[in-house]
Amino acid sequence: MGALTPPVVILARPQLGENIGAAARAMKNCGLTDLRLVDPRDGWPNLAALPMAAAGKDIIESAKVYKTLGDALHDVTFLVATSARPRDMAKPVSDPRSVAPLLVGHHEQFTDSGRYAGLLFGAERSGLDNDELALADIIVQADLNPEATSLNLAQAVFLMAWEWRVAALHHIAAAKPAETVSSKTMSPKMPTDSEIIPATGSARDFFFTRLEKILDERHFFGSPEMAPVVKRNLRTYFTRGTPTEQELNTLHGILTLFEQGKGLG
């Protein structure tokens, strides 16, 4: 696969060890290696995962466990979430084949920077909830049979992993002629605004949590029933713009003024 770094795979609240093992096998088939588990229901390690993992045993053995999704996104700056059902959320929606080149392009843009693209999958029974989807940059839905749109966990992982692999192979094949050009004849690369590092998922989550705490303390959420909806709307709004580290730092500065009582008029 060359030097292309595959996306990390994040399983939010996975239930059965067998399903985690099968997901690891699907990852191994397509060259993905980094598996992250958020609050697995039956704990971890789970012996039931190993037989299903087959050649992906090493992925199971190196899988990392996190308490929260925000923690698992500590180095993820482009997050693709999978969902079988449309949601009332202002998020861009794409299909697996269209989003795969975006995953490849993210690595090309931020190669060697320690910033990764991520594929997010929900629990077997219910999929991702709205709060988890709110942290994503883009939602992926496969155009399946309308009478049967739900995939099991390993199928969903394999579908996304395979589309990434196909896009990566095409990218490598297209780049081969350029490798024969002497570096001395190439124009120097100039930095552009698009190369500003996006904030990680965990940095976004920390900002959202801080913002919501300040708004709670100032009784912004008048109705307890509507508070979760308003909070998701805020998260969706800020995530849709793909905030950078610098932009979040600026927003944190504004929040600090409010905490000090200087932003209340």
CORHUSUL-V773280 format. One record per residue. RES is the residue in one letter. D_LAST is the distance of its C-alpha to the last C-alpha in Angstrom with 1 decimal. Layout:
res->{RES/RES}
d_last->{D_LAST/D_LAST}
//
This chain:
res->{M/G/A/L/T/P/P/V/V/I/L/A/R/P/Q/L/G/E/N/I/G/A/A/A/R/A/M/K/N/C/G/L/T/D/L/R/L/V/D/P/R/D/G/W/P/N/L/A/A/L/P/M/A/A/A/G/K/D/I/I/E/S/A/K/V/Y/K/T/L/G/D/A/L/H/D/V/T/F/L/V/A/T/S/A/R/P/R/D/M/A/K/P/V/S/D/P/R/S/V/A/P/L/L/V/G/H/H/E/Q/F/T/D/S/G/R/Y/A/G/L/L/F/G/A/E/R/S/G/L/D/N/D/E/L/A/L/A/D/I/I/V/Q/A/D/L/N/P/E/A/T/S/L/N/L/A/Q/A/V/F/L/M/A/W/E/W/R/V/A/A/L/H/H/I/A/A/A/K/P/A/E/T/V/S/S/K/T/M/S/P/K/M/P/T/D/S/E/I/I/P/A/T/G/S/A/R/D/F/F/F/T/R/L/E/K/I/L/D/E/R/H/F/F/G/S/P/E/M/A/P/V/V/K/R/N/L/R/T/Y/F/T/R/G/T/P/T/E/Q/E/L/N/T/L/H/G/I/L/T/L/F/E/Q/G/K/G/L/G}
d_last->{56.7/56.2/53.0/50.6/48.5/48.3/45.1/44.5/45.1/42.8/44.1/41.4/42.9/46.6/49.1/52.7/54.0/56.5/53.9/52.1/55.5/56.2/52.9/53.8/57.1/55.6/53.3/56.4/58.3/55.7/54.9/51.6/51.3/47.9/47.4/44.4/44.3/41.3/42.1/45.8/47.0/50.3/49.1/50.2/52.8/54.6/58.3/58.5/56.6/59.3/62.2/60.1/58.7/62.1/61.6/57.9/58.7/57.0/53.7/53.8/54.6/51.8/49.2/45.9/44.2/40.4/38.6/35.8/35.6/32.7/35.0/37.8/35.6/35.0/36.8/36.7/34.8/36.4/37.0/39.4/39.5/42.5/42.4/45.3/43.2/40.7/37.2/34.4/32.3/31.3/33.3/36.0/39.4/42.6/46.1/47.6/49.6/46.8/44.4/47.0/46.9/43.1/43.8/46.4/44.3/41.4/43.9/45.2/41.8/40.8/44.3/44.6/40.9/40.9/38.8/40.5/40.6/40.8/42.6/41.1/43.4/42.8/44.9/48.3/47.8/44.4/43.3/39.6/36.9/33.8/31.6/34.2/34.5/30.8/31.2/33.9/33.8/36.7/38.7/42.5/44.9/48.6/50.5/52.9/55.1/52.8/55.0/54.4/51.2/50.7/51.9/52.6/50.6/53.2/53.9/50.2/50.1/53.3/52.2/49.1/51.0/53.9/51.8/50.1/53.6/55.0/52.1/52.4/56.2/55.8/53.3/55.7/58.6/56.8/55.8/59.3/60.6/57.7/58.6/61.9/60.1/60.1/56.7/57.8/57.9/54.5/51.5/48.9/46.0/42.8/39.4/37.3/33.8/35.5/36.6/33.1/33.3/31.6/29.7/32.0/31.8/31.0/28.1/26.7/27.3/25.6/22.4/22.6/23.2/20.3/17.9/19.5/19.3/15.5/15.3/18.0/16.3/13.3/16.0/15.4/19.2/20.0/23.7/25.7/28.2/26.0/24.0/26.8/26.9/23.2/23.3/26.5/24.9/22.1/24.8/27.0/24.5/23.8/27.5/28.8/27.5/29.3/26.6/27.9/27.4/25.5/23.1/22.5/22.0/19.2/17.6/18.1/16.3/13.2/13.8/14.4/11.0/9.8/12.9/12.1/8.8/7.3/5.8/3.8/0.0}
//
